[in-house]
Amino acid sequence: MSASPISIRGVSKVFRTDERELAALDGIDFEIPSGQFTSLLGPSGCGKSTLLNAVAGFALPTSGSIVANGTEVTGPGPGRGMVFQEYALFPWMTVEQNVAFGLEIKGAGKGAIEDTVRQLLGMLSLSDFRKRYPKDLSGGMRQRVAIARVLALDSPIMLMDEPFGALDALTRRNLQDELLRIWAELKKTIIFVTHSIEEAIYLADRIVVMTYRPGTVKRDLMVELPRPRDPSAPEFNALKRELGQLVMEEQQRHHTDELRLAAID
Ligand SMILES: Nc1ncnc2c1ncn2[C@@H]1O[C@H](COP(=O)(O)OP(=O)(O)OP(=O)(O)O)[C@@H](O)[C@H]1O
C-alpha cells in the first residue's frame, strides 16, 4: 500500500437547492498516512459528514479529488468501509448473518465465511449473541455488530461517522477502548468523525478541526499523548481547553449564521 492511502486534494462541495446554494466544503487539502487514526472535529454543520461521505464515495465533491488506496474515488468501493451512528443492520438477520452478509455478496466460500465470522464475533465479544436479532441487542452490542460487519470486508480504510454518539458514557468508553485495540491489531487507517473533543483526544493520532460553513481546515494537529490516555491528566485537559476554544469560535459562527438566516426568513 502507498504511504498515503487517502489524499484529499482541493475538495469543495456545494449543495444546490431551488432556493439557494450552500457551500459545505471549501478547498480541503490533506493526506492521511497508512495506519493513522485521524479524527474530524467540529460543531454541527461544518461539513464533517459531507467530507466523510466524499471519501466513502457516497456523494462526490463538486471540485477537487480524493484518492483512496491509489485510485480516484468515483463511488463506494470495498477498500473503504463505513460505520454509521445508526447501526445500519438488517433487522431480519441474526448477528452472525449480518456479519456474514458482505462476505456472501463477495462470493467467499462457506468455510472462509464461517472462519471469519467466528473470529470477528470473538474479537468483538459477540460469540454468545450470534443467534440474536438486532432488536434483542443493546445499542452498544448493535454497534459492535456494525463494526464486525465492516471488518469482515477487510477494508484497509475504516470511515466512522459519530459511531458512538448515541451510546451512554460507559458503553462509549468501552467501545472506544475496543476500537483502539482493533485498530492496533489490524492496522487500519481510520477517519473518525465526532463533535466530542474528549473523544477525539482519547482516540486519535491526529485531529483535524474544521470551520463552520464552508468547512475548511482550521487546525491540523498531532496528539502526542501516550496511550492509554488519561482524560484526567493535566496534558489531556490542556489540549481539551485549546481545542474547546477553537470549536467554540466555530459554534459561535454557526449561531450568528442561524440568527442571520432566521432574519432573512
Ligand atoms: N444533501 C444536502 N443538501 C443540502 N444541504 C446539505 C446536504 N447535506 C448536508 N447539507 C448541509 O451541509 C452542511 C454540512 O453538513 P454536514 O452534515 O456535513 O455537517 P456535520 O459537520 O457533519 O454536522 P453534524 O455533526 O450535525 O452531522 C450543513 O449546513 C448541512 O445542512
PDBQT file of the ligand as one rigid body, heavy atoms in Angstrom, charges set to zero:
ROOT
HETATM    1  N1  LIG A 301     -27.908  16.766   0.829  1.00  0.00    +0.000 N 
HETATM    2  C1  LIG A 301     -27.798  18.015   1.279  1.00  0.00    +0.000 A 
HETATM    3  N2  LIG A 301     -28.460  19.045   0.680  1.00  0.00    +0.000 NA
HETATM    4  C2  LIG A 301     -28.326  20.311   1.123  1.00  0.00    +0.000 A 
HETATM    5  N3  LIG A 301     -27.545  20.673   2.176  1.00  0.00    +0.000 NA
HETATM    6  C3  LIG A 301     -26.873  19.689   2.797  1.00  0.00    +0.000 A 
HETATM    7  C4  LIG A 301     -26.959  18.324   2.393  1.00  0.00    +0.000 A 
HETATM    8  N4  LIG A 301     -26.158  17.572   3.227  1.00  0.00    +0.000 NA
HETATM    9  C5  LIG A 301     -25.612  18.440   4.108  1.00  0.00    +0.000 A 
HETATM   10  N5  LIG A 301     -26.024  19.698   3.844  1.00  0.00    +0.000 N 
HETATM   11  C6  LIG A 301     -25.616  20.911   4.571  1.00  0.00    +0.000 C 
HETATM   12  O1  LIG A 301     -24.205  20.979   4.510  1.00  0.00    +0.000 OA
HETATM   13  C7  LIG A 301     -23.673  21.463   5.739  1.00  0.00    +0.000 C 
HETATM   14  C8  LIG A 301     -22.697  20.453   6.307  1.00  0.00    +0.000 C 
HETATM   15  O2  LIG A 301     -23.438  19.303   6.720  1.00  0.00    +0.000 OA
HETATM   16  P1  LIG A 301     -22.749  18.048   7.411  1.00  0.00    +0.000 P 
HETATM   17  O3  LIG A 301     -23.840  17.077   7.744  1.00  0.00    +0.000 OA
HETATM   18  O4  LIG A 301     -21.642  17.557   6.572  1.00  0.00    +0.000 OA
HETATM   19  O5  LIG A 301     -22.148  18.686   8.740  1.00  0.00    +0.000 OA
HETATM   20  P2  LIG A 301     -21.591  17.972  10.028  1.00  0.00    +0.000 P 
HETATM   21  O6  LIG A 301     -20.396  18.735  10.439  1.00  0.00    +0.000 OA
HETATM   22  O7  LIG A 301     -21.418  16.509   9.752  1.00  0.00    +0.000 OA
HETATM   23  O8  LIG A 301     -22.763  18.213  11.073  1.00  0.00    +0.000 OA
HETATM   24  P3  LIG A 301     -23.463  17.200  12.089  1.00  0.00    +0.000 P 
HETATM   25  O9  LIG A 301     -22.493  16.974  13.194  1.00  0.00    +0.000 OA
HETATM   26  O10 LIG A 301     -24.703  17.957  12.513  1.00  0.00    +0.000 OA
HETATM   27  O11 LIG A 301     -23.801  15.958  11.291  1.00  0.00    +0.000 OA
HETATM   28  C9  LIG A 301     -24.868  21.695   6.653  1.00  0.00    +0.000 C 
HETATM   29  O12 LIG A 301     -25.207  23.061   6.609  1.00  0.00    +0.000 OA
HETATM   30  C10 LIG A 301     -25.966  20.861   6.048  1.00  0.00    +0.000 C 
HETATM   31  O13 LIG A 301     -27.231  21.408   6.287  1.00  0.00    +0.000 OA
ENDROOT
TORSDOF 0
